[in-house]
Amino acid sequence: MSLSILLLGACSLEPPTWAKPSQSGDIKDMKIGLSVSTLNNPFFVSLKNGVVKEAKKQGIEVIVVDAQNDSAKQINDVEDLLQQGVTALLINPTDSSAISTAVQSANGIGVPVVTLDRSSEKGKVEALVASDNVKGGQMAAEYVVKTLGKNAKVAELEGVPGASATRERGSGFHNIADEQLDVVAKQSADFDRTKGLTVMENVLQGNPDIQAVFAHNDEMALGAIEAITSSGKDIAVIGFDGNEDALKAVESGALTATVAQQPELIGELAVKAAKDVLQGKKVEEKISAPLKLVTKE
């Protein structure tokens, strides 16, 4: 009986006959499903825009769904996309572990998966299109050492626990920081601006002598700036992403620096990768979009 239930569960993800994806490799038969972790973040809005623009340019239909930073919703969204007969899935995971179930569901019915910005821990992914998050974390730490010197006291605002970008940016940062800086506090603020504000307020209470903050994304960095401004302190803040608000903040001098990604380019490259896979071409397992450290200078 248990086996029957398992088999029925697997079969439920099969799209109806009329919606089953065509594997002809013809552009007119391609339909891409894009699942974004959240559209309440300028970075992911830009990523989505890159996908939509490139799909339109290629003449490929695209369906976009917003997981609203909810792993369970994202899994349901992907199942819905499969039911609609998408020929390829582009997934920007909310959680790299949780999304594995959805990736394996797509694998089970032969729909290729390309992940954007964050990876999936399990299941077959044709390509991960992302910036080199480890290198970006290193760039942030190196900038702090260069501007404030060795052993500067630093706080770290971490992203969503379980997201590959959180692990990778943190890993890159600590490759340098553990040897050359004094990381006195680190706490998750879930890549969220409001949480970045409240977490930074708490960090400042316990560590009033902090000299710099590295935030795993710009949204948290901008929230941290609000807390720092209210405290009257002068603390360097380095973000990650290079979204529009952050670039304006760097220009005004409010944000010290950001490790800038190119989210639209990530979206564009993901569509091209999906198209290549659908046409039987080989693609690289990791497709990197360049990074740049942006400062006022």
Salt bridges, closest charged atoms under 4 A:
GLU14 OE1 - LYS20 NZ 3.95
ASP29 OD1 - LYS28 NZ 3.63
ASP77 OD2 - LYS73 NZ 3.04
ASP117 OD2 - ARG118 NE 3.81
ASP117 OD1 - ARG169 NH2 3.64
GLU121 OE2 - ARG167 NH1 3.64
GLU126 OE2 - LYS124 NZ 3.64
GLU156 OE1 - HIS174 NE2 2.61
GLU156 OE2 - HIS216 NE2 2.77
ASP178 OD1 - HIS174 ND1 2.76
ASP182 OD2 - LYS153 NZ 3.26
ASP190 OD2 - LYS195 NZ 2.80
GLU219 OE2 - ARG193 NH2 3.07
ASP241 OD1 - ARG169 NH1 3.56
GLU244 OE2 - LYS248 NZ 3.41
ASP245 OD2 - ARG193 NH2 2.92
GLU264 OE1 - LYS53 NZ 3.43
GLU268 OE2 - LYS272 NZ 3.01
ASP276 OD1 - LYS281 NZ 4.00
